Amino acid sequence: MYPQGSQSQPKGVIIARSPGPTVAAAPAARSARGAPRSLAAVQRAVVACAACPRLRRHCERIAHEKKRAFRDQVYWGLPVPSFGDPRARMLVVGLAPAAHGGNRTGRMFTGDSSGSWLYEALHRFGFSNQPDSTGRGDGLRLNDCYVTAAARCAPPANRPTPAELERCRPFLEAELRLLPRVRLVVALGRIGHEAWLRAAGWWSLPARQRPRFAHGAETRLPDGTILMCSYHPSRQNTNTGRLDRAMWHDVFRRARALLGPP
Ligand code: SF4
């Protein structure tokens, strides 16, 4: 696996806690035949992926044109691999890399405002060794936490299509198989929420039993996994006050309380 922090790595208030689905049986796991056998293999496969021409073109164009503030930097421009502690009990599922964040730095939630929110909260509650994330060589290490996303390429307007999400889902499915200690999932935004439910097999539940997305919602699934939801810390949410620091911190404070001390 790409080591954490390596430069060579290709990164409200809780308002409702639903009681959870009433079904007794966990959904059948998808076949793992032919799937990558390590997180490092998944990460390599992600970086080499070119399955979504629209997204690949967009990421390459952004990496070529750049933002004025970063014009002296070499953008990553490739699909962005997941990042974190392979023994994690907590999984954070975001939407996709940002055009000038992950697509620039090559690590999930790194080099943009969403990453600043995420890693500050992870550090505050003992899930990371530092409160910021500027680049792959910044020394950031996650503890008991793994960060991934529904799509691994930055999409135009932050909107991957359903087909693109479906093409990217096998990477998340593979990560779930390779992260056996995960027992708490924090889904950031509706797309991350749905992506995890689909990848974990819970989307097949009858719609009325499926966990709904709402900021602060918490569901204990029949296999014991706890699914927590939060608004995504995008600028669109944080600049408008839809998500404020207190609401955001409450999510990770609750996650820490559920998991116990680091
Ligand atoms: S979004 Fe996922 S499936 Fe599509 S090109 Fe990127 S890594 Fe591949």
Residues whose N, C-alpha, C, O or C-beta is under 5 A from the ligand:
A	BS01	SF4	V46 C49 A50 A51 C52 L55 P79 A151 R152 C153 E164 R167 C168
